[in-house]
């Protein structure tokens, strides 16, 4: 259990050039800022990012975009990050948009092992990459593929040494879904307590989904 608590450098060793990186947070709320800074410092490139927005140019996940570390972005909007918009217009950043509700459901599907979801074609428009046209109860629909990632980074208010996570109000956002949908999940946590001290009724993400934890205040276990 204690092996999950590592330094930020150790936690992000799995983030290499070209990985699919999924992240929690909405703007700055619930964003794993320390992990994002560590990934930026590593100098990795050609990332595929999967998250609800593009952050801000010099805050949160937007830093990776502004520094040219991202090749592809799958998201719901980029309005808060003009740099992302400019890179998209210049052809330097490939952006795939998806409505937020469908986006969240695609991540949830990935987390629970469902290969895809059915979306009403008349409401959705065109299928995204990997989608296909299907008939469901006689209606034209798209089968949208689930979203998964090589690595997921999330932010939580509290954790125990096993990795059970508790979130703080709206900072919860998509963090629990991201934690489920990645092959390797890294949690940035404000406070880490011994196993058994958390109220089990407040735990949202079971520790089985969490591979590594970083203490936001201490940067790790040292």
C-alpha positions in Angstrom: 0.0 0.0 0.0 2.7 2.5 1.0 4.4 1.9 -2.4 1.7 4.0 -4.0 3.0 7.2 -2.3 5.9 8.3 -4.4 7.7 11.5 -5.5 6.2 13.5 -8.4 9.2 12.5 -10.5 8.7 8.8 -9.8 5.0 9.0 -10.4 5.4 10.6 -13.9 8.1 8.2 -15.2 5.3 6.5 -17.1 4.5 9.7 -19.0 6.6 9.4 -22.1 6.6 10.8 -25.7 3.4 10.0 -27.6 1.3 8.7 -24.7 -2.4 9.2 -24.4 -2.8 11.4 -21.3 -6.2 11.8 -19.7 -6.7 14.5 -17.0 -9.3 15.7 -14.6 -10.2 19.2 -13.8 -12.4 21.9 -15.3 -10.4 25.0 -15.9 -8.4 25.3 -12.7 -10.9 23.5 -10.5 -9.8 20.0 -9.6 -6.8 20.2 -11.9 -3.7 18.2 -10.9 -1.4 21.3 -11.2 1.7 19.8 -9.6 1.6 16.7 -11.9 1.1 18.9 -15.0 4.1 21.0 -14.0 6.2 17.9 -13.5 5.2 16.5 -17.0 6.1 19.9 -18.5 9.5 19.8 -16.8 10.2 16.3 -18.2 10.1 17.7 -21.7 7.9 14.9 -23.2 6.3 15.6 -26.6 3.7 14.5 -29.0 1.1 13.9 -26.3 -2.5 13.1 -27.0 -4.6 14.9 -24.3 -8.1 13.8 -23.3 -9.9 16.2 -21.0 -12.9 18.4 -20.6 -11.2 21.6 -21.7 -7.8 23.1 -22.7 -7.2 25.1 -19.5 -5.6 28.5 -19.8 -2.5 29.4 -21.7 -0.2 29.4 -18.7 -2.4 27.7 -16.1 -3.1 24.0 -15.7 -3.1 21.6 -18.7 -2.9 24.6 -21.0 0.8 24.9 -20.2 1.5 21.7 -22.1 -0.3 23.1 -25.2 1.4 26.5 -25.0 4.8 24.9 -24.9 4.1 22.8 -28.0 4.1 19.4 -26.3 0.7 18.3 -27.5 -0.1 16.7 -30.9 -3.7 15.9 -30.5 -6.5 17.1 -28.1 -9.8 15.4 -27.5 -12.0 17.8 -25.5 -15.4 19.6 -25.2 -14.2 23.2 -25.7 -11.0 25.3 -25.9 -12.5 28.8 -25.5 -10.5 29.6 -22.4 -7.2 28.9 -24.2 -6.5 31.2 -27.2 -3.2 29.5 -27.8 -5.0 26.1 -28.4 -7.3 27.9 -30.9 -4.4 29.4 -32.7 -2.5 26.1 -32.9 -5.6 24.4 -34.2 -6.0 27.1 -36.9 -2.4 26.8 -37.9 -2.6 23.0 -38.2 -0.2 22.4 -35.4 -2.8 20.9 -33.0 -5.4 18.3 -34.0 -8.5 19.0 -32.0 -11.6 16.7 -31.7 -14.6 18.2 -30.1 -17.4 16.3 -28.3 -20.4 17.6 -26.3 -19.7 17.4 -22.5 -22.4 14.9 -21.6 -21.4 12.5 -24.3 -17.7 13.1 -23.6 -18.2 12.1 -19.9 -20.2 9.1 -20.9 -17.4 7.9 -23.3 -14.9 8.1 -20.5 -17.2 6.3 -18.1 -17.7 3.6 -20.7 -14.0 3.2 -21.0 -13.7 3.0 -17.3 -16.2 0.2 -16.9 -15.1 -1.8 -19.9 -17.9 -1.0 -22.4 -16.5 -0.6 -25.9 -18.8 2.3 -26.9 -22.1 4.2 -26.5 -25.0 4.7 -28.8 -25.8 8.4 -29.7 -28.8 9.7 -31.6 -27.4 10.8 -35.0 -29.9 13.6 -35.4 -28.6 15.2 -32.2 -25.0 14.4 -32.6 -24.1 15.1 -36.2 -21.0 13.3 -37.5 -19.3 10.5 -35.8 -15.9 11.1 -34.3 -12.8 9.1 -35.1 -13.6 5.4 -34.7 -17.4 5.9 -34.7 -19.8 4.2 -37.1 -23.4 4.5 -38.2 -25.9 2.0 -36.7 -29.6 1.5 -36.4 -31.0 1.4 -32.9 -34.8 0.7 -32.6 -35.2 1.8 -36.1 -33.5 5.2 -35.5 -30.2 6.3 -37.2 -27.5 6.5 -34.5 -23.7 6.6 -34.1 -21.8 4.0 -32.2 -19.3 6.2 -30.4 -16.1 4.4 -29.1 -15.3 4.6 -25.4 -12.3 6.8 -24.3 -9.4 5.3 -22.5 -5.8 6.4 -21.9 -2.3 5.1 -21.2 -2.0 7.4 -18.2 -4.6 9.4 -16.2 -3.8 12.2 -13.8 -6.4 13.3 -11.2 -6.7 15.6 -8.2 -8.3 14.7 -4.9 -8.8 16.4 -1.5 -8.0 13.3 0.6 -6.7 9.8 0.2 -5.6 7.0 2.4 -2.5 5.0 1.9 -4.4 2.4 -0.1 -5.4 5.1 -2.6 -9.1 5.5 -1.8 -10.0 9.1 -2.9 -12.3 11.7 -1.6 -13.0 14.8 -3.8 -14.1 18.4 -2.8 -17.4 19.6 -4.2 -17.1 20.8 -7.8 -13.4 19.8 -7.9 -14.7 16.3 -8.3 -15.9 17.0 -11.9 -14.5 14.3 -14.2 -11.7 13.1 -11.9 -13.5 9.9 -10.8 -14.2 8.9 -14.4 -10.6 9.6 -15.5 -9.3 7.5 -12.6 -11.2 4.5 -13.9 -10.4 4.9 -17.6 -6.6 5.0 -17.6 -4.2 2.0 -17.6 -2.1 3.9 -15.0 -3.7 6.4 -12.7 -1.7 9.0 -10.7 -3.5 11.0 -8.0 -2.3 14.3 -6.7 -3.8 14.7 -3.2 -3.9 17.4 -0.6 -3.9 15.1 2.4 -3.0 11.5 2.8 -4.0 9.6 5.9 -3.5 6.0 7.2 -5.7 3.3 5.8 -9.0 3.0 7.7 -9.3 6.7 8.7 -11.5 7.8 5.8 -15.3 7.6 6.1 -16.1 4.8 3.7 -19.4 6.6 2.8 -17.4 9.6 1.4 -15.0 7.6 -0.7 -15.7 8.1 -4.4 -12.7 6.4 -6.1 -11.7 3.0 -4.7 -8.0 2.5 -4.3 -8.0 -0.4 -6.7 -8.0 2.3 -9.5 -5.1 4.3 -8.2 -1.5 3.2 -9.0 0.5 6.1 -7.6 -0.1 9.1 -5.3 1.7 12.4 -4.9 1.2 14.7 -1.9 0.6 18.2 -3.3 2.1 19.9 -0.2 5.1 17.7 0.0 5.6 16.7 -3.6 5.9 13.0 -2.7 6.9 10.8 0.2 10.0 12.6 1.2 
